[in-house]
Each structure stands twice: as C-alpha cells, then as structure tokens.
Amino acid sequence: MRYFIELSYNGKNYHGWQIQPDAISVQEKMNYAISTILQEKIEVVGAGRTDTGVHAIQMFAHFNVNKALKGDVIFKLNSILPNDITVAKVFLVADEYHARFNALSRSYEYRIWLGRNPFLLDFSWQIHSQQLDLQKMNAAARLLLDYTNFQTFSKVKTEVYTFNCDVTEAVWKQEGNLLTFYISANRFLRNMVRAIVGTLVDVGLGKITVEEFRAIIESKNRGNAGLSVPAKGLFLTQIKY
C-alpha cells in the first residue's frame, strides 16, 4: 500500500530534505519516525529537494507499507518528530502515485524584510539602508514567463536532463516592510529561485537594467547572474497534483 504524507518544516537545523552522509536532513527524521511506529524499515520519497536552511510550508512525500495503517498515525508521528517538523495529513493513494513525478506544479515564496526585525531573522533576508525599485523588479520578473531555459540560474555542478522549466507566476508584492517574491513552475533547478531573487534585487538596486536582466537569462551563464540570496528567506509553499 502507498501512503502520502503532507508535512511542513522549519529548515534552519537541517541540511535540506535529502538524506546525506554526516548531515541531518528532514528525510532522515521522517524515515526514523515512520519506521519506529510501523516497526519496519521505511524510506519516504519526497516531492522534491529543498536546500540547506530552506523552509517548507507544504511538502509531500510517499512511502510503501505492507499493511493498512491503524490508529492515530499523525499523532504518533508528531510525537516522535522534532518540533520543527510537523505532519498534517497521512492518506492512502493508488500504488503507482508518486510524490515527485505526479506533481504538476510547485510554488515558492522568498521573503525580504525592509529594515531590521530580530523576530524574523530566521525567516527573511533583511535589507536596510538600501532602496529597492519594486516597479523595475516586477518588470524584470515578468520576463521570466517568456523563457523556458533557466540554465543561467542553475547551480553549475548539477546533473539534470534539461534546464527547461515552465514558469507560470513571477511577481513581487509588498505589505508594509515585507517584500515577497512569488514564483510557480512545473519544476525548479537547484538554487534557481535564490539566484533569480539575487539577480532581481540587483535590478531593484539599479546595478543592472531590466534589459540587462533579459540578456542575463539568454546568456545561459551562471556567472552573469546575481548572488544566491540566503536560504532562510525561501519557503516551499504549495505543491499541486
């Protein structure tokens, strides 16, 4: 039987979702919790990989088990998991349904706090004493919808079969001191959102023009794009199936 899990996590204490040697990951914690309550070795498969320090408001994963789950599985999992990982739902799906490959789209938010706020240090990138031109940043962001190849914003040493992504939303919105970048696509490359945000901030600071941003996309050269912004401001917010 195949079950889906919907969960969320604060990524501060983890080296991303994916299990790796000598580093704590969210996947490792999930495997331990599920294996403990089911008394058999279980390995969960995530809908994607978040990098070190990135948060997830909504993440899905699946796992296989030989018998139907009984009792309050959600309560049991949350009793074992650390407080910075929370399971919201566990539900049965068709045997062939896959958390990663059946996902139609993924949405991220990147949060910038304009000023200083000690209570948001772990959940935003704080910019002070610098002014951002939101209108120009949105003009540049709209260009992302005109392209499919995003090699420019991909981590250089990465093994992918294609750099193509179908971006369906890319917009900045401001509420008071909180500046949020919303982006949705069918898939994302490693480090893609953080590199895009870094380059859009360069537009906002007047370091590059909107047309130069277009040229950077078309160059397919990571060296031309901006810096990768801090992971703590990035949230995986929604996965659609």
N, C-alpha and C positions, 0 to 999 in steps of 0.2 A: 504494500500500500504506500502511496506517496502523499505526504502532507506538506502544505505550505505554512510558513511562519511569517507573520508580519511583525517587525520589530523596529525599535529606534535606539540610537545610542549617541552618547557624548564621546567624540573621538579623541579627546585630549590625551587619554592614557594609553592609546593603542597605536600600533604601527600599521594602521589601516585594517581593512576587512580580512585580507588574505593571510592564511597561515604561512609563517616563515620561521626558519630556524633562529633560535636565540632572540626572539622578539615576541611581545604579547600582541595578539590580534583578536578581533571580535569573533572571527570564525572559530578560533581555538576555544574561546569561552562558551560559544554556542554548542560546539561538539561535546564539550565536557558536561554541560548541563543536561543535554538531551540523552547522552549516553548514561548518565547517572540515574535519571528517573526511569529509563527503559531497561536498564541493566544489560545493555549490549552496545557494541561499538557502533556509533552513528556518526556519519560525516555529512554535514549540511553543504549545499551548493547555493551560493549567493547569486543575486540578480546582477551583480557587478562587483567591482572592486573600488573601494574608496581608499585614498592615500592616507598616509600617517597624519593624524590630527584632524582629519575631515569628519564632520558630524553627519548623522542620518536621521531625519525626522521620520522618513518611511523607507524601510528596506525590506525586501522579501528574500526568503531562502526556502529550499525544499530539502526533504530527506525521505528516505525509504525505510520502512519497517515491516516486519512480517505479520504483525497482528494489530488490530484496531486499538487506538489509544483509549484509555479509560480514566475516569476521574478528572479532576480539575488540573489539566496539564499546564495551563497558563500560570496558575497559582504556583504549581510546583517549580516550573522553570524560573519564574521571577524570584522564588525563594532561594534558588541556588546561584543565579546570575548576580554579578556585582551591580550596585545601584546605578551605574552609568549605562547599563544595557537593560532595556525593558521590552518584553514580548506583549503584543497587543492582541494577536489572533493566532490560532492554530486551526487549520481546516483541511479536510480531505479533498484531493483533486484527482483527475484522471492520471493513470500511471505514466503516460507519455508527456504530461505537462511539465515544462521546465522553467525554473525561476529566471534564468538568464535568457534563453533563446526564445521564449514566448513573450517576453516583454516588448511592447510596441513603442514605448517612449519613456524617457527619463527626464526629470526636471531638477534643476539645481537653483539655489539662491546664493549669491555672495553678498555679505553684509559689511558695509563700511560705516563706521561711526565718525561723524564730523565733529571732532573735538576730543575731549577726554572723558571717559566714564569707567571708573575702576570696576564696576559691576558687570561690564560687558567685555572685559579684557580677553576672556577665553572664547568669546563668541562673535568677535568682529575684528576687523582691521581698523585701527583708529588713525585718522589723518587730522592733524591740527596744524595751524599756521600756514595752510595752503588752500587755495580756492580751486574748485573743480567746475568746469563749464559743462553742466548737465545736458544742455541742448546739443553741444558738439559730440558728447559721449553717446547720446542716443542716435544721432545721425550716423556715427560710425558703427554702432551696434546693428542698425538696420541693414548694413551692408553684408552682415553675416548670412542673412537669408538669401542672398544672391549667389552663394557659393556652396559647393559640396566637399571640396578638398581642403582639409584643415591641417595639412602637414606642418604648416608654419607654427601651429600652436601645440604640436605634439612633442612629447619627450623624445629626445634624439635617439637614445638607445632603447628601442621598443620593437617588439615583434608583432606586427599586425598585418592582416591580409589586405587591408585597404585603409586609406586615410579619409575616406568619404563618410560624411555624416549629413543627415538631413535635419538642419536646424529649423525649427518651426516658430520659435519665440526667442527674442533677444531684446530686452528693454530694461532701462534704468527707471526706478521710481524713488521719490524722496518723500519721507514723512518726518518732519522736524529735522533732527540731526541724523536720522537713519537713512542711508542711501543703499538701496538694494538692487542688485542686478539679477534679473530673472532670465533663465535660458532653458529651453527644452529642445530635445532632439531624439532621434531614434537610437542613437548610440553616441558615446563620447570617447575620445582618445585619452591616454594617460596625461594628466596635468593640463588638459585642454582648457578647462574653464578658468583655472588660475592664470594661465598665460594670456587668455583673452582679456580677462579683467585687468591684468597688469598693463596690457597694451592700450586698452580703452582709457585707463587712468592717465596714461601718457598723453592721450588726446585731450582729456579734461584739463590737464596741467599746461597745455599748449606746447608740449615738447614735440608733438607731431600733428599734422593736419589730418582731416578726415580722408582726403585723397591719398595721403601717405599711408594711412591705415589700410586702404584698399590695396595699395602696392605691396604692403607687407603680407597680406593674405595671399596675393598672387605669386609672391616670391617663393613660397613653399620652403622657406629657410627659417628655422627656429631662431637663428642668430639675429634676425631682423626684428623679431617681436620683443615685447617688453619683458620685464622680470616676472617670475612666477610669484604671485602675491601669497601672503601667509595662509596656511591651511585652515587656521582656526575660524576664518570668516566664511568658510564654504559649508553648505548644507545640501545633502541629497534630500529633496522634499517630496518627490512623488514618482512612482513607477506605475505605468498603465499597462494593462493586459487586454 
